[in-house]
Amino acid sequence: MLSTTGDTAWVTYMFENTSGNTLNSFPCNYFNKISGNGTPSQIMFKFSGNSFSNMATTLSGVKDGYVADKFYALVQTGTTPTPNLWKKIDITSQIPGYTSGYINPTSLTGISFTISYSGYTGATAFDFEDHMSGVTSDYLWNTTGSTTQPQFGDEQPFPGSVRLVRASDIEEMNMLINLPSTQFTTTQNPTYISGDKYITEVALLDSNKEPLVVSKTPTPIKRTGTQVFAIKLDF
C-alpha cells in the first residue's frame, strides 16, 4: 500500500445488509490518516472495547441498532481525501469464524484486518453520490424542489428532516470581584512614584495565595472608590 516516505492513505469502513436496499449501508463518517515511512507496508487496523455495541445478530426484537452481513474497508491515497476516489474493499472473509448470516460484533474486536496493495488496486470504486442513487434525487427532502448531490462527509447524508451538527459544550463560570474603597489601594509597579494608580490584571488565588487564574484588562483601569470586576472562565 505505502512504499515511500510521504505516501498517505485515508482509511474508514462500512457495514452492509445485502438483503435490503441502498439505505442499509452507510460509511463511517470518521476516517484515519496513515503516512508512509519509506518501508513498503500493508495497512492493518483493529477495533477494541464496545466499538459495535449497537450491532445486533438478529432482527428479532431490535428497536434500535443495525445488522450486517458484509464488512468493507474504504481506502484512498493522496494528499487529501477526495469524495469520488474511495476504493471499496470487501474484508468480510477476514472475520474469524464467519461463514454466513449476520456478523457477530464480538468477532470484530481485537482482530487485525489487513489491506494489501493487490486488494486495493483490485477493489471497486466507491462514490457516495452513486451509492445514494437508489434514493430520491432530492435526498435532503427539500420542499422547494431544488436538488443536491450527496458526497461522503456531508452533514446530512440521508433523507428526512434531521440535520447533524458537530458541536461541543463549553462550561462557563462567572465571578464578581468586589474592591472596597479602603482595600487594594497599593500598587505592585516598582516604577510607581506618585499619582493615580491603575489596575491591569485581576488574579484568583488559592488558600496558599498562589495564583490560579490571571485575567488582564484590555486597558489599564484607574483605581478609584468601590469597584466591581466581572470575570468569566471558559473550560
N, C-alpha and C positions, 0 to 999 in steps of 0.2 A: 504493500500500500504506500508507505512512505520510504523514500530512499535517500534523500539528501536533506541537509540542514535547510530549514526554511519552508519545506513542504508542509502544508497544512491540510488537515481533514476535519470535516464537521460531521458529527455523529448524533443521531437520535434513533427512535424506534417507533413501531406501530403494531398494534394488535388488530386482528380482523376476524369477524364471524362470517364465514363464506356462505352460510345458509341464509343470510339476509341480503340487503341491498347496499348501496353506496354508503348510507348513513351508519352502517355497522362497522365503520372503520375510520379512525381519525389519528393522525400522527401526534406524538407527544409534542407539546409546544416548547419544550426545553431541549437545547442541543449543546454538546460539548465540543470544544476546540482542542484538537490534538496536533502538536507540532513535531516534525521530524527532527532527529538529532544527528543525521548523517549516516546512521546504520539502517540498512534495508530492514523493514519490520512489518509485521502484520498488526492489526488493531484488535485489541481484546477489551471487553468490558464486562462488568458483573453488577448485579443488584444485591442489596442486603436489607436486613430488617423487614419491616412491613411495607415494602415498596408497592405491593399489589394487594393491599388489604381489602379493596373494593371489588376484587376479581372473584367471580363465582365459578363453580364447576357444573352447575345445572341451572336451568331457567325456573325450576320449581321453587315457588316461594320467594323469588327475587323481586324486591321492590325498588332497590337501587343497586348500582354496581353494573358489571358487564361480564360477558362471557366471550371467549375467543377460541378459534381453532387454528389460527395462523399467527406467526410471530415474525416480524420483519425488522431489519436494520435499515435505516435511511442514512445514506452517506454521500458526501460530495467532497471534492478537493478544490482548493483555490484560496485566494486571499480573504474573501468574504463569501458567505453563503448566498447563492442565487436561487430564487424560488423555483425555477423550472429545471435545475440541474441536479436534483437529487436522484440517487440510484436506490432502488428498492430491492433489497437482498433477503431472500427467504432463508431464515435460520431456524425454522421450526424443528428441523431434524436434529438440531444440536441440543434440544431439551431432553435431559436424561429420562429414559423410560417412557417417553411419549410416543404413541403409535396412532391414536385416533381420538375423536371426541373432543370435548372442551379441555383446554390447557389448565392444569392444576398450578396455582400460583406458587405453591411450596416448591415446585420443581424449577422455578426461575431464579431463586435467590441462592447466593453463594456459588454460582456456576459461571465459569468464564466462557463467554461467547466470542468466537473468533471471526474476523472479517479478513479474508485473504485478497490478494491482488486479483487473482483469477475470478473470485466471487464478485468482486467489484466491477471488473471490466465486462463480465458476462451478465450483469444484472440489468433489469429493465428500468427505463426512466420513470421517475415519479414527479408529476406536476399536480399540485393541489387543485388547480383550476380544472384540469382534465378529470381528476378524481371526483370532483363535485358535479360533473356534467350530468349525472343522473338525477340531480335535484331539479330545481327550477332555475331559469336563467336569472331571476331576481332573487338570489339566495338570501338577501338581507330582509326580505319580506317588506320591501319599500312600497308604501301605499301611493307614492307619487308616480309610480310607473317607470321610474328610472332603473337601470340595471347596473350591476357592478361585478367585477371578476374576482373571485376569491383567490388568495395566494397564501402559501404556507407562512404563518406568522400573523395573519390578520387577527384583529381583536375580536371579531365575531364570525367565526368560520362555520356557522350553522344557521338554519332557518329559525325564525322566531323573533321575539321582542326582547330577549335577554342580551345585554351588552357587557362584555368583560372589560374591566378597567384595572390596570395594575396600580396599586396604591399601597401606602404604608401609613400606619398610625404614628403620630408624634405626640408624646406626652408633654404637657406644659405645667410648670409650677410658677405661680406668681407670688411675689413677696413685696411688701411695703416696708421701706426702711425710714423710720422716723428720726429726725435730727432735732432734738430740743435746742432752743436758742442758747442755752448755757453749756452745752456739751459739744464735743467735736469742733472745737474752735481753734485748735493748734494746727500747724502745718508740718508736713514731713519734708518739705522742699528745703534742702540745705542751703540754697542760694537766697532764701527769703530774708529780707531785712525789715521792711515795714510796709504798711499799706494794706489794701484789701487782700483777702485770702480766697482761693478758688478751689473747687472740688473737681478732680479729674478722673477719679475712679472710686468705686464702692466695692469693698471686699466682704465676703461672708466667711466667718471664721468658725472653727470647731471649738470644742471645750478647752483645747490647749492653745487657742488663739493662733492656730495655723490656718492660712487662707485655703478655703476650699474652692471658691469661685471669685473671680475678679472681673467686674464689669466696668468698662471705661465709657466715659461720657463723650458724645461727638465733639463737643467743645467745652472748655473749662466753664464751670458754673460758679458764680460768686457766692461765697458763704455768707448768708445773712438771715438772721432770725430763725424761726422754726421752718424746717424744710422736710419734704417727703419725697423719697425716690422710689419708683416702681421698677422692680427687676423681674424679668421673665426668663425662665430657664427652659430650653427645649432639649429633650433627651429621648 
